[in-house]
Amino acid sequence: MREQLREKIAGEITLSADAGRTIRKWREEFGISQQELARQLGVSPSVISDYESGRRKSPGIVIIRRIVDGLLDLDDANGGRVQSRYSLGEKSDCIISIKEFAKSMQASDFVEAISGTNLTRQVPLQRDIHGYTIIDSMKAITSLGSMDYLKIYGWSSERALIFTGVRFGRSPMIAIRAHPLKPAMVVYHKPEHVDDLAVRLATLEGLPLVRTDISLPILVERLERME
């Protein structure tokens, strides 16, 4: 469990366009202050602050590993509270399909592959997608706690979260906006109607919000064929 979570966090920081922001998100996810992490690593708190704010250049993989191990070691000292809530190897009932791509694909190509329509016209489809998760939105709302929510991200947050059973699309976007970890794209499968609030929230987050109306079996088949 620890090694899986270690690789997930390190990979996400390494792949992130803003490594400092991603470090901060994970530190806050663990409930650890900059001062606590700095003491664990034997550095000044200003070093952590500089990395998170971007005042220092993005850390290399060696520093990233030290930061991740520091977070995990502090969590161990707290009884492994965060690690115990991660079940990266288990598939939740709300997850219909989940996959990591062998290589990333352009968001625009992903949208074309699922016959999607970008509802957030101000947000360009110029980002990489490293995987996807198809989620039963009603089961997710009723069964996922704040920490369990992280299960849907697989090995990278740079993925498309595809929600089925959406009526107006407010709840998924409110949940995404409230959580520090963000996907690369949000997709609604056959929504009844997409509320303007959902589009505004996605635009504020800079996330493409996409609609697709193809049948679920065809959607799953197309996605599972992607490499």
C-alpha positions as CSV (number, residue, x, y, z in Angstrom):
1,M,0.0,0.0,0.0
2,R,2.7,2.5,1.0
3,E,4.8,1.8,-2.1
4,Q,1.7,2.2,-4.4
5,L,0.8,5.5,-2.8
6,R,4.5,6.6,-2.9
7,E,4.7,6.0,-6.7
8,K,1.3,7.7,-7.3
9,I,2.2,10.9,-5.5
10,A,5.7,11.1,-6.9
11,G,4.5,10.4,-10.4
12,E,1.8,13.1,-10.1
13,I,4.2,15.7,-8.9
14,T,6.7,14.8,-11.6
15,L,4.1,15.0,-14.4
16,S,2.4,18.1,-13.0
17,A,2.8,21.4,-14.9
18,D,3.0,23.1,-11.5
19,A,5.0,20.8,-9.2
20,G,4.9,23.2,-6.3
21,R,1.1,23.5,-6.3
22,T,0.8,19.7,-6.5
23,I,3.2,19.3,-3.5
24,R,1.1,21.7,-1.6
25,K,-2.1,19.8,-2.4
26,W,-0.6,16.5,-1.2
27,R,0.9,18.1,2.0
28,E,-2.6,19.5,2.8
29,E,-4.2,16.2,2.0
30,F,-2.0,14.6,4.7
31,G,-2.8,17.4,7.1
32,I,0.9,18.3,7.5
33,S,2.2,21.8,8.0
34,Q,5.2,23.3,6.1
35,Q,7.0,23.4,9.4
36,E,6.4,19.7,10.2
37,L,7.5,18.6,6.7
38,A,10.6,20.9,6.9
39,R,11.6,19.3,10.3
40,Q,11.2,15.8,8.9
41,L,13.4,16.6,5.9
42,G,15.9,18.6,8.0
43,V,15.5,21.8,6.0
44,S,14.2,25.3,6.6
45,P,10.4,25.9,6.3
46,S,11.3,28.5,3.7
47,V,12.6,25.8,1.4
48,I,9.2,24.1,1.4
49,S,7.4,27.4,1.0
50,D,9.7,28.3,-1.9
51,Y,9.0,25.1,-3.7
52,E,5.3,25.3,-3.2
53,S,5.1,29.0,-4.4
54,G,7.3,28.4,-7.4
55,R,10.1,30.8,-6.1
56,R,12.4,27.8,-6.5
57,K,12.6,25.9,-9.7
58,S,10.7,22.6,-9.8
59,P,12.4,20.0,-7.7
60,G,14.2,17.1,-9.3
61,I,13.1,13.5,-8.8
62,V,15.5,13.0,-5.8
63,I,14.0,15.9,-3.9
64,I,10.5,14.8,-4.9
65,R,11.1,11.3,-3.5
66,R,12.4,12.9,-0.2
67,I,9.3,15.0,0.1
68,V,7.0,12.1,-0.6
69,D,8.8,9.8,1.8
70,G,8.7,12.6,4.4
71,L,4.9,12.9,4.0
72,L,4.5,9.1,4.3
73,D,6.8,8.8,7.3
74,L,4.9,11.5,9.1
75,D,1.7,9.7,8.3
76,D,3.1,6.5,9.7
77,A,3.9,8.4,12.9
78,N,0.3,9.4,13.0
79,G,-0.9,5.8,12.7
80,G,-1.0,5.7,8.9
81,R,-4.3,7.5,8.9
82,V,-4.1,8.6,5.3
83,Q,-2.5,5.5,3.9
84,S,-5.2,3.3,5.6
85,R,-7.9,5.1,3.6
86,Y,-6.3,4.5,0.3
87,S,-7.3,1.4,-1.6
88,L,-5.5,1.8,-4.9
89,G,-5.7,-1.8,-5.8
90,E,-9.4,-2.1,-5.0
91,K,-12.2,-1.1,-7.5
92,S,-15.0,0.8,-5.8
93,D,-18.6,-0.1,-6.6
94,C,-19.0,3.3,-8.2
95,I,-16.2,2.8,-10.7
96,I,-17.5,1.3,-13.9
97,S,-14.1,1.3,-15.8
98,I,-10.7,2.7,-15.1
99,K,-7.5,2.7,-17.2
100,E,-4.1,4.2,-17.5
101,F,-2.8,4.9,-21.0
102,A,0.7,3.6,-22.0
103,K,1.3,7.1,-23.4
104,S,-0.6,10.3,-23.0
105,M,-3.0,11.6,-25.6
106,Q,-4.2,15.1,-26.5
107,A,-7.4,16.2,-24.9
108,S,-8.8,17.2,-28.3
109,D,-8.2,13.6,-29.6
110,F,-9.8,12.1,-26.5
111,V,-13.0,14.3,-27.0
112,E,-13.1,13.3,-30.7
113,A,-12.8,9.6,-29.8
114,I,-15.8,9.7,-27.5
115,S,-17.9,11.9,-29.9
116,G,-17.9,14.6,-27.2
117,T,-18.7,18.3,-27.2
118,N,-16.7,20.8,-25.2
119,L,-19.2,22.8,-23.2
120,T,-16.5,25.1,-21.8
121,R,-15.6,27.0,-24.9
122,Q,-13.2,29.3,-23.1
123,V,-11.1,26.4,-21.9
124,P,-8.9,25.0,-24.7
125,L,-8.4,21.3,-25.2
126,Q,-4.6,21.7,-25.0
127,R,-3.5,19.2,-22.3
128,D,-2.5,15.6,-22.0
129,I,-4.8,12.9,-20.8
130,H,-3.0,10.0,-19.1
131,G,-6.1,7.8,-18.4
132,Y,-9.7,7.8,-17.5
133,T,-12.3,6.7,-14.9
134,I,-15.9,6.1,-15.6
135,I,-18.0,6.8,-12.5
136,D,-21.6,6.0,-11.5
137,S,-22.3,9.5,-10.1
138,M,-25.2,8.4,-7.8
139,K,-23.1,5.6,-6.2
140,A,-20.2,8.0,-5.9
141,I,-22.3,10.5,-4.0
142,T,-23.7,7.9,-1.6
143,S,-20.6,5.8,-1.0
144,L,-17.5,7.9,-1.3
145,G,-16.1,9.8,1.6
146,S,-13.6,12.7,1.2
147,M,-10.6,10.3,1.3
148,D,-12.3,7.5,-0.7
149,Y,-12.9,10.0,-3.4
150,L,-9.2,9.7,-4.3
151,K,-9.7,6.1,-5.5
152,I,-11.2,7.4,-8.8
153,Y,-7.8,9.1,-9.7
154,G,-5.9,5.8,-10.3
155,W,-2.2,6.5,-10.8
156,S,-2.6,10.1,-12.0
157,S,-5.0,13.0,-11.7
158,E,-4.2,14.0,-15.3
159,R,-7.1,11.9,-16.5
160,A,-10.7,12.3,-17.7
161,L,-13.3,11.7,-15.0
162,I,-16.5,10.5,-16.8
163,F,-19.7,10.7,-14.8
164,T,-22.8,8.6,-15.7
165,G,-26.3,9.1,-14.4
166,V,-25.9,12.9,-14.4
167,R,-29.0,15.0,-14.4
168,F,-27.9,18.6,-14.2
169,G,-24.2,18.2,-13.5
170,R,-24.0,20.5,-10.4
171,S,-22.9,17.9,-7.8
172,P,-19.8,16.4,-9.6
173,M,-18.4,19.9,-10.3
174,I,-19.1,21.1,-6.8
175,A,-17.2,18.1,-5.4
176,I,-14.3,18.6,-7.8
177,R,-14.1,22.3,-7.0
178,A,-14.1,21.6,-3.3
179,H,-11.3,19.0,-3.5
180,P,-7.7,20.0,-3.8
181,L,-6.9,17.3,-6.4
182,K,-8.2,18.1,-9.9
183,P,-8.7,16.0,-13.0
184,A,-7.5,17.1,-16.5
185,M,-11.1,16.8,-17.9
186,V,-14.6,16.2,-16.8
187,V,-17.1,14.3,-19.0
188,Y,-20.8,13.9,-18.5
189,H,-22.4,10.9,-20.1
190,K,-25.9,11.5,-21.5
191,P,-26.9,14.2,-19.0
192,E,-30.5,15.3,-18.9
193,H,-29.4,18.9,-19.0
194,V,-26.1,20.6,-18.0
195,D,-26.7,23.4,-15.6
196,D,-25.0,26.7,-16.3
197,L,-23.5,26.6,-12.8
198,A,-21.6,23.4,-13.7
199,V,-20.2,25.1,-16.8
200,R,-19.2,28.2,-14.8
201,L,-17.5,26.1,-12.1
202,A,-15.5,24.1,-14.7
203,T,-14.5,27.4,-16.4
204,L,-13.3,28.8,-13.1
205,E,-11.2,25.7,-12.5
206,G,-9.8,25.8,-16.1
207,L,-11.2,22.3,-16.7
208,P,-12.8,21.2,-20.0
209,L,-16.3,20.1,-19.3
210,V,-17.4,17.7,-22.1
211,R,-20.7,16.1,-23.0
212,T,-21.1,12.7,-24.8
213,D,-24.3,11.0,-25.8
214,I,-23.1,7.7,-27.2
215,S,-24.3,4.6,-25.4
216,L,-22.4,3.4,-22.4
217,P,-21.3,0.1,-23.9
218,I,-19.9,1.9,-27.0
219,L,-18.2,4.4,-24.8
220,V,-16.6,1.7,-22.7
221,E,-15.5,-0.2,-25.8
222,R,-13.9,2.8,-27.4
223,L,-12.1,3.8,-24.2
224,E,-10.8,0.3,-23.5
225,R,-9.4,0.2,-27.0
226,M,-7.2,3.2,-26.4
227,E,-3.6,2.5,-25.7
